[in-house]
Amino acid sequence: MRTFSSLAVIVFCFAMGSIPEAKAAPNPTEVAGFRLGADISQYQDLIDQETAIPVADMRFLTEVNTKPALGYEKGTVVYGTCTEPGEIVRIKMKYADSSKQFYESLLNAFKKKFGRPSEWRGDAFHHFIAWKWSFKNSNKDSISMILQHAVEGNLDHPDGNVIKLTNWTAVERERQCHAEKSAQSGRRTPTRTKAAKELPGIEYFVPR
């Protein structure tokens, strides 16, 4: 009996050792040929440089439109201008197929490759559907990926299917760099301007 038990233990251990370890979901880095962390200068043939403008309220970043690409209707790429000038920190692309059916196919493919999303970002009525995945790259940077679908006529979001891939740690590095340079040059943004202090009470801003 003791010999049989020992043999069973050996067989069990061998079987457990032969089971492959579960692989962690890969970190997404590239969309439509653009890669997070790469320099925008590598993609001059894929972007419309004349459309490059500072991002609203984030002047330390620049956004540029992409040229037409296979399977994508349009897109934008955002890159830094301070700590790492030219570094791509966000890729946002709209798929050419705007159907809900295509979105469901995309969502299934995303789940298969990257696992279940970590956060629901859509609305209660599913007029806007959005799922978010969160990752850490090899540098421990925080990466988010959002796959979204909006019905036609949605005022707050572009209709159709959109993918957004963002390195938020890189965005924050650019923000801090810009703030430090502004402080060194003596340019500080006041918390309240003189004009703001002369505005009427809060009731003035409430819709009537």
N, C-alpha and C positions, 0 to 999 in steps of 0.2 A: 504493500500500500504506500509505504514511504517513497519507494522508487517511482511509482506512478505519479505521486504528487510532485516530486522534483521534476519529472519529465514534463508535467503539465505547466509548471512555472516557466521552464525553459522555453516551451513552445509559445506560451503567452507573451513572454518578453520579446521573443523573436518576431511575433506577429505585430506587436506594438511598435517595434523598431522599424518595421517595414512600411508603416503607414506614413505617407508623406506629410510634412508639416504644412499647416494652412498658410498660404501666402498672403501677405498684406496687400491691400488694394494699392495699385500704382498711383503715384502722384501725377496728375495731368499737368503738362507744361506747354502744350502746343495746340493751336486751333487754326485751321485754314492756312497752314504753312507758317504762321507767326508763332514765336516762342517767347514765353516769359523769361526775362533776364537777358535776352539777346539785345544787341544794339540796333536801333531803328535804321541805321545806315546800311544794314545788310539787306534791307527790303525796299530799296528805292524804286525797283521795278514793280512793286506790288502796292504802292501807296500813291496818293495824289498830294504831293508836297504843298501845292498851292492852297490846300484846305486846312493846313496846320494852324491851329489857334490855341491860346491858353485855355485850360479848363476853367469854367466859371467857378468862382469861389475857391479855386485851388490853382493859383497862378504859377505854382512851382511845377505844374504838369502841363504837357502839351498833348493835344488830341489831333489826330490826322485821319482822314477817310481812306479806306482801302479801295483799290480798283476792283472791278468785277472779277469774281473767282468762281470756279466750277462748284455748283451746289449752294452758293451763297448769293443772296440778293445784294447785300451791302454790309459794311462794317466799319468800325473805328478801332484804332490802336492808340493807347495812351503811353507816353514815355516821360521819364524824369528830365529835369533841366538843372538840377543843383548838385546833389551829392554824386550821382552817376548820370551825367548828361547823356541822353539817348537810350537809357535802359528801359525796356518795355516792362510796364507794370500792370497793364490791363489790356485784354483783347475782348472785344465785343462784336459778335457777328450775328447777322440775321440770315436764317436759312431761306433758300429760294422756295422751298415747299412750306407753305404756311398752314397746312391742314392740321387738324387735331389728330388725325390718324398717324401722320408722320411724327408728331410730337410723342405719341404713345410708343411708337417704334423706337424713337430716340431714347425715351425714358427707360425702356426695357434694356436697351443696349448699354446705357450708362450704369444701370444697376448691376448688370452682369459683370461689367469691367471694374467699377469703382465701389460696389457695395451699395447698401441702402443709403439714401440721403440723410443728412443730419437735422435738417430743418425745413419746415413748410413755410413758404413765403408768399403764397397766393391769398386770394380773398375768399370769403365764406361762400360766395355764390359760384365760384369757379369760372367767373368771367376772365379772371387772371389766375393762371396756374403757374406756380414756380416752386421748384425744389432746389435746396442748397446743400452742397457737400463742402466739408472743411478738411483741409490737409495741412501737414507740415512737410516742407521740403528738406533736403539734406542740410540746409543751413538753418533749419528750425524756423524759417519764415512761414507766416500764416497765409495760406492760399485758400481762396474760396472759388467755387464753381457753381453757377446758377443756370439752370435750364428752365426756360419759361415759355408760356404760351398765352396769348391774349386774343380774345375774340375781336372781330372787326368792329371798329367804332369805339374801342376803349380809349378814353381820353387821357388816361394816366400812363399807359404803356403802349409801345408800338405793337400793332397787330401781328399775328404770326408767331413764329418760333425763333427764339434768341438764346444764344449761349454767351455767358460772361465769365471770364477767367481772370482773377485779380490777385496780385501779390500785395496784401495789405501792409505787410511789414516794410516792403520797399516804398510804398506810398508814404508811410509814416516817416521813414528815413528822409525822404524828399521834403516833407513838411518841416521837420526839425532843422534840416540844413537851411531851408529858406528863412525860418524864424531866426536862426543864429546870425545869418548874414544881414538880415534886416536890422537886428539889434546892434550889430557892429557898425553899420552905416548910419545909425541914429534914426532909422525909419521905424516908427512904432505906430501901430493902429490904435487910436483911442477907443476906449470902451464906449464912450458916448460923446458924439460930436456936439458942438454948440447948437447946431440946427436941431439935433435930436432932443436936446434939453428944452427947446422952445416949443415942442410939439404939444398938442392938447392931451387930455387925459385918455386913459385906456379905452373908454367907451367910444371914442372917435374911430377906433380901429375894428370895432365889432360890427359885422354886417347888419344892415337894417332892412 
